[in-house]
Amino acid sequence: MNEIIRKASIEDAYGISYVSAYSWTETYTGLVSDEYLAQKINNLSEKAKKTEEFLKTNHNYLVAVVDNQVVGFCSYHKLEENLGKIGALYLLKKYQKQGIGKKLFFEGISKLIDLNCNKMIIECMHGNETINFYKHYDGKVIKTIDYYLKNNEKVKVDILEFNNIKNLLNKNNKN
């Protein structure tokens, strides 16, 4: 499999929206209501239009592409002086456990370092097994919060902190 990790373009809007909707269904079934998940898929075209508009001004998105198809994405941004955030990291289930998510994760970290961040946070819904991936790379749960989805459904979200992301990136580059 030959994947490419690159900056997202406006043309990737539908692919990003597709990955978002379907990876939510694959990951969060049993953690959020079926109605909420169905709504994400039913509103896919509308979401793609909003994502296209958003990408016109926000360039902090990366995509993973396999055979000219977006299969994953990562968003990142600077929060404060030296603290960044990976706001989203989604990958279709079919492409998981192949190193693509890891490449997206570390490319997101690299982009945060370019923004002069040395620490970062990422949020992970409580019950999502991906937390083990983040913990493997030294993510520490610093708190759990109540988060309200767009339908006012309440879920628990773990906030993980990563200190010294430059060292984390350097360790990964040596492997």
For each residue, the residues with C-beta under 8 A, 3 or more apart:
1: 66 98
2: 66
3: 64 65 66 71 95 100 103
4: 64 65 66
5: 62 63 64 65 100 103 104 107
6: 62 63 65
7: 59 61 62 63
8: 12 16 55 59 61 62 63 73
9: 12 55
10: 13 52 55 56
11:
12: 8 9 15 16 55 61 63 70 73
13: 10 16 17 48 49 51 52 55
14: 17 18 48 51 52
15: 12 18 19 63 69 70 73
16: 8 12 13 19 20 48 51 55 61 63 70 73
17: 13 14 20 21 44 47 48 51
18: 14 15 21 22 44 48 70
19: 15 16 22 23 70 71 72 73 90 91 92
20: 16 17 23 24 40 47 73 88 90
21: 17 18 24 25 40 41 43 44 47
22: 18 19 25 26 41 92
23: 19 20 26 27 72 90 91 92 93
24: 20 21 27 28 32 37 40 90
25: 21 22 28 29 37 40 41
26: 22 23 29 92 93
27: 23 24 31 93 128 130
28: 24 25 31 32 37 125 128
29: 25 26 34 37
30: 127
31: 27 28 125 126 127 128 155
32: 24 28 36 37 125 149 153 155
33: 36 37 151 153
34: 29 37 38
35: 38 39 151
36: 32 33 39 40 149 150 151 153
37: 24 25 28 29 32 33 34 40 41
38: 34 35 41 42
39: 35 36 42 43 151
40: 20 21 24 25 36 37 43 44 47
41: 21 22 25 37 38 44
42: 38 39
43: 21 39 40 46 47
44: 17 18 21 40 41 47 48
45: 48 49
46: 43 49 50
47: 17 20 21 40 43 44 50 51
48: 13 14 16 17 18 44 45 51 52
49: 13 45 46 52 53
50: 46 47 53 54
51: 13 14 16 17 47 48 54 55
52: 10 13 14 48 49 55 56
53: 49 50 56
54: 50 51 57 58
55: 8 9 10 12 13 16 51 52 58 59 61
56: 10 52 53
57: 54
58: 54 55 61 75
59: 7 8 55
60: 75 76 77 111
61: 7 8 12 16 55 58 73 74 75
62: 5 6 7 8 73 74 75 76 104 107 108 111
63: 5 6 7 8 12 15 16 70 72 73
64: 3 4 5 70 71 72 73 91 95 100 101 103 104
65: 3 4 5 6 68 69 70 71
66: 1 2 3 4 69 71 95 100
67:
68: 65
69: 15 65 66
70: 12 15 16 18 19 63 64 65 73
71: 3 19 64 65 66 91 92 94 95 100
72: 19 23 63 64 89 90 91 92 95 100 101 104
73: 8 12 15 16 19 20 61 62 63 64 70 88 89 90 104
74: 61 62 86 88 89 90 104 105 107 108
75: 58 60 61 62 86 87 88 89 108
76: 60 62 84 85 86 87 108 111 112
77: 60 84 85 87 115
78: 83 84 85 112 115 116 117
79: 83 84 85 121
80: 83
81:
82: 116 117 118 119
83: 78 79 80 117 119 120 121
84: 76 77 78 79 112 115 117 119 120 121 165
85: 76 77 78 79 120 121 122
86: 74 75 76 89 105 108 109 112 120 121 122
87: 75 76 77
88: 20 73 74 75
89: 72 73 74 75 86 101 104 105 108 122
90: 19 20 23 24 72 73 74
91: 19 23 64 71 72 95 96 100 101 104
92: 19 22 23 26 71 72 95 96
93: 23 26 27 96
94: 71
95: 3 64 66 71 72 91 92 98 100 101
96: 91 92 93 100 101
97:
98: 1 95
99: 102 103
100: 3 5 64 66 71 72 91 95 96 103 104
101: 64 72 89 91 95 96 104 105 133
102: 99 105 106 133 172
103: 3 5 64 99 100 106 107
104: 5 62 64 72 73 74 89 91 100 101 107 108
105: 74 86 89 101 102 108 109 133 137
106: 102 103 109 110 169 172
107: 5 62 74 103 104 110 111
108: 62 74 75 76 86 89 104 105 111 112
109: 86 105 106 112 113 120 162 165 168 169
110: 106 107 113 114 169
111: 60 62 76 107 108 114 115
112: 76 78 84 86 108 109 115 117 120 165
113: 109 110 116 117 118 165 166 169
114: 110 111
115: 77 78 84 111 112
116: 78 82 113
117: 78 82 83 84 112 113 120 165
118: 82 113 163 164 165 166
119: 82 83 84 161 162 163 164 165
120: 83 84 85 86 109 112 117 161 162 165
121: 79 83 84 85 86 142 159 160 161 162
122: 85 86 89 134 139 159 160 162
123: 147 157 158 159 160
124: 128 130 131 134 157 158 160
125: 28 31 32 128 147 155 156 157 158
126: 31 144 155 156 157 158
127: 30 31 156
128: 27 28 31 124 125 131
129: 132
130: 27 124 133 134
131: 124 128 134 135 139 141 158 160
132: 129 135 136
133: 101 102 105 130 136 137
134: 122 124 130 131 137 139 160 162
135: 131 132 138 139 140 141 160
136: 132 133
137: 105 133 134 162 168 172
138: 135 162 163 168
139: 122 131 134 135 160 161 162
140: 135 160 161 162 163
141: 131 135 144 158 159 160
142: 121 159 160 161
143: 158 159
144: 126 141 156 157 158 159
145: 156 157 159
146: 154 155 156 157
147: 123 125 154 155 156 157
148: 152 153 154 155
149: 32 36 152 153 154 155
150: 36
151: 33 35 36 39
152: 148 149
153: 32 33 36 148 149
154: 146 147 148 149
155: 31 32 125 126 146 147 148 149
156: 125 126 127 144 145 146 147
157: 123 124 125 126 144 145 146 147
158: 123 124 125 126 131 141 143 144
159: 121 122 123 141 142 143 144 145
160: 121 122 123 124 131 134 135 139 140 141 142
161: 119 120 121 139 140 142
162: 109 119 120 121 122 134 137 138 139 140 165 168
163: 118 119 138 140
164: 118 119 167 168
165: 84 109 112 113 117 118 119 120 162 168 169
166: 113 118 169 170
167: 164 170 171
168: 109 137 138 162 164 165 171 172
169: 106 109 110 113 165 166 172 173
170: 166 167 173 174
171: 167 168 174 175
172: 102 106 137 168 169 175
173: 169 170
174: 170 171
175: 171 172
